[in-house]
């Protein structure tokens, strides 16, 4: 039995806890058991990472690495140019 979850937009997970509790109740769980399961499920779902989250993070890391590499190359060229002028 799976909870009703829908991905909407950027990493927002909509969890219909009321429907989930009702489904558990109809299969024989007590109210307390059903609510405990729903709470645990909601907690587990809050730690999920979507593909979009991963893609965004990778893009950010690529940009940071590109900037760092560009800075390193610029500094290296500057150092080499300074050494050529001195020698």
Backbone as a ProteinNet text record, in pm:
[ID]
protein_1_A
[PRIMARY]
XXXXXXXXXXXXXXXXXXXXXXXXXXXXXXXXXXXXXXXXXXXXXXXXXXXXXXXXXXXXXXXXXXXXXXXXXXXXXXXXXXXXXXX
[TERTIARY]
83.7	0	87.8	70	153.3	72.7	136.5	67.9	51.9	-46.7	-66.4	34.4	126.4	228.2	232.6	242.8	255.2	368.4	450.7	557.2	503	519	473.7	584.4	621.2	721.9	855.1	926.1	1060.2	1057.7	1071.5	1085.8	979.2	857.5	748.4	670.6	657.1	585.1	454.6	345.4	214.2	173	144.1	111.4	-29.2	-120.5	-259.5	-272.8	-242.6	-241	-380.6	-481	-617.8	-662.4	-638.6	-674.8	-595.2	-468	-383.7	-435.4	-472.3	-528	-656.7	-743.7	-869.3	-843.7	-746.2	-713.5	-662.1	-579.7	-527.8	-640.3	-729.5	-842	-932.2	-955	-1043.3	-979.4	-847.3	-781.1	-756	-807.2	-801.5	-707.6	-639.5	-552.7	-636.2	-590.9	-658.1	-622.7	-697.3	-669.8	-527	-488	-353	-244.9	-264.7	-167.9	-158.6	-274.3	-277.9	-207.4	-232.6	-169.4	-18.7	23.8	166.5	234.9	172.3	227.2	233.7	129.3	126	235.4	252.4	357.9	495.9	519.5	648.6	669	563.1	571.7	599.7	532.3	552.7	697.1	749.9	888.6	984.7	960.5	1046.8	1039.8	922	905.9	972.8	985.2	1045.8	1195.1	1254.5	1398.5	1430.1	1329.3	1353	1417.4	1497.3	1559.2	1509	1462.9	1411.6	1523.1	1496.8	1592.4	1619.4	1517.4	1532.9	1626.6	1614.7	1706.4	1850.8	1873.4	2007.7	2061	1976.5	2018.1	2057	1976.1	2005.6	2137	2158.5	2282.5	2404	2392.1	2502.8	2535.1	2432	2453.3	2527.1	2487.3	2556	2702.6	2729.3	2866.9	2949.7	2890.3	2961.1	2999.4	2907.5	2935.1	3047.7	3044.2	3149.9	3284.9	3287.2	3413.6	3465.6	3376.8	3416.6	3479.1	3418.5	3471.4	3608.8	3621.8	3750	3859.2	3824.6	3922.1	3962	3866.2	3895.7	3987.4	3962.9	4047.2	4189.3	4202	4334.3	4409.7	4342.3	4406.8	4448.9	4362.4	4394.3	4515	4519.9	4633	4760.2	4750.5	4867.6	4920.6	4832.9	4874.5	4940.1	4883.3	4941.2	5080.1	5096.3	5226.5	5328.4	5290.7	5380.2	5418	5320.4	5348	5443.4	5425.3	5513.6	5654.7	5666	5798.8	5869.1	5795.1	5854.9	5908.4	5834.1	5877.2	6001.3	6005.5	6119	6243.8	6229.7	6345.6	6375.2
-118.1	0	123.8	211	329.5	455.1	553.2	680.2	755.4	841.4	926.9	1038.7	1038.3	1142.9	1195.4	1323.2	1384	1484.3	1482.2	1580.7	1700.8	1815.9	1938.9	2040.9	2095.9	2200.5	2148.6	2238.4	2204.9	2134.7	2005.4	1920.3	1940.1	1968.9	1975.9	1845.9	1778.6	1652	1674.5	1645.2	1659.3	1521.3	1513.4	1387	1396.9	1319	1321.3	1228.4	1281.5	1198.6	1151.5	1233.8	1195.2	1071.1	1071.5	955.7	832.9	852.7	741.3	680.5	764.8	715.2	638.4	692.8	624.2	487.1	478.7	349.6	250.1	296.1	206.9	160.8	252.8	218.3	113	124	27.7	-111.4	-118.1	-249.1	-308.2	-241.9	-301.9	-237	-132.8	-64.7	21.5	34.7	126.2	269.2	364.1	505.7	541.4	495.7	526.3	464.4	339.4	274.4	348.3	382.2	449.7	584.6	660.3	791.1	779.5	675.9	653.5	620.6	536.8	501	624.3	705.3	826.8	923.4	941	1030.1	981.1	851.1	795.2	811.3	791.3	807	951.2	1044.2	1186.7	1225.5	1173.1	1202.3	1146.8	1023.8	963	1040.3	1083.1	1157.4	1294.2	1350.8	1483.5	1479.9	1361	1348.2	1304.4	1296	1255.4	1366.8	1327.3	1421.7	1387.1	1487.7	1463.1	1475.4	1426.4	1438.5	1586.1	1666.7	1810.6	1872.5	1830.2	1878	1844.4	1719.5	1676	1752.9	1770.4	1845.5	1989.2	2053.7	2191.5	2199.1	2105	2104.7	2080.4	1988.2	1962.4	2085	2155.4	2277.6	2381.8	2397.6	2491.6	2453.7	2325.9	2280.6	2301	2274.2	2296.2	2443.2	2532.4	2675.5	2717	2666.8	2700.6	2648.8	2526.8	2470.6	2546.6	2587.9	2665.5	2798.2	2863.8	2991.6	2970.6	2865.9	2839.1	2807.2	2724.1	2688.8	2811.8	2896	3019.8	3109.9	3118.7	3200	3145.1	3014.3	2950.6	2977.1	2962.9	2986.1	3132.7	3226.1	3368.6	3403.4	3349.9	3375.5	3315.5	3193.9	3128.6	3209.8	3258.1	3339.9	3468.4	3530	3651.8	3628	3518.3	3484.6	3460.5	3384.8	3357.4	3486.4	3573	3701.7	3786.1	3788.2	3864.9	3807.5	3677.3	3613.3	3642	3643.8	3672.4	3814.9	3909.9	4049.6	4067.2	3995.2	4006	3945.1	3835.1	3766.1	3829.2
0	0	0	-97.2	-107.4	-79.3	-12.6	10.7	-119.4	-121.2	-238.2	-233.5	-325.4	-332.1	-474	-487.4	-618.7	-612.7	-713.9	-722.7	-798.2	-741.2	-805	-797.1	-911.6	-911	-860.2	-798.3	-754.2	-619	-621.2	-503.5	-395.6	-433.9	-338.5	-347.4	-234.8	-232.9	-158.3	-225	-163.5	-112.6	14.7	79.1	137.4	84.1	130.7	251.1	368.9	489.6	530.6	506.5	544.4	466.5	335.1	252.4	294.1	326.6	368.8	498.6	594.9	722	694.8	608.7	577.3	516.4	425.8	362.4	465.3	556	659.9	752.5	785.7	874.3	809.7	678.5	611.5	601.3	616.6	610.7	748.6	853	985.4	1085.5	1048.1	1143.7	1237.1	1361.5	1453.6	1413.9	1467	1438.5	1480	1599.2	1649.3	1560.1	1517.9	1430.2	1295.8	1240.8	1111.7	1119.1	1223.7	1235.6	1258.2	1330.7	1351.4	1218.9	1139.1	1007.8	917.7	919.8	837.9	881.7	1012.4	1061.7	1018.4	1028.9	987.7	837.2	760.4	614.7	577.1	642.9	615.6	646.9	757.5	794.4	689.6	644.5	543.3	412.3	373.1	247.8	252.8	371.6	382.5	352.8	351.9	326.6	184	99.3	-38.7	-119.7	-214.2	-306.9	-445.8	-517.5	-651.9	-755	-874.1	-983.8	-1012.1	-1003.2	-1026.3	-922.6	-795.4	-691.4	-727.5	-769.5	-806.1	-926.4	-1027.4	-1146.8	-1111.4	-1027.3	-986.8	-910.7	-821	-741.8	-830.2	-925.1	-1017.1	-1101.4	-1146.7	-1224.8	-1141.3	-1014.8	-926	-908.8	-888.1	-869.8	-996.1	-1112.4	-1238.8	-1254.9	-1220.6	-1231.5	-1137.5	-1014.7	-918.4	-965.1	-1017.6	-1066.6	-1187.9	-1275.9	-1393.1	-1350.5	-1254	-1204.3	-1139.4	-1059.1	-993.5	-1096.3	-1193	-1295.3	-1375.6	-1410.4	-1482.4	-1401.5	-1271.7	-1184.2	-1179.8	-1166.6	-1162.6	-1292.2	-1406.2	-1535.8	-1547.9	-1508.2	-1517.2	-1430.7	-1309.7	-1220.2	-1279.4	-1331.2	-1390.9	-1509.2	-1595.4	-1710.3	-1661	-1559	-1502	-1444.3	-1374	-1315.7	-1427.1	-1528.5	-1640.9	-1713.2	-1735.8	-1802.2	-1719	-1588.7	-1499.6	-1502.2	-1502.8	-1507	-1639.1	-1748.4	-1878.8	-1883.1	-1825	-1822.9	-1735.4	-1626.1	-1534.1	-1594.4	-1662.4	-1719.4	-1849.3
[MASK]
+++++++++++++++++++++++++++++++++++++++++++++++++++++++++++++++++++++++++++++++++++++++

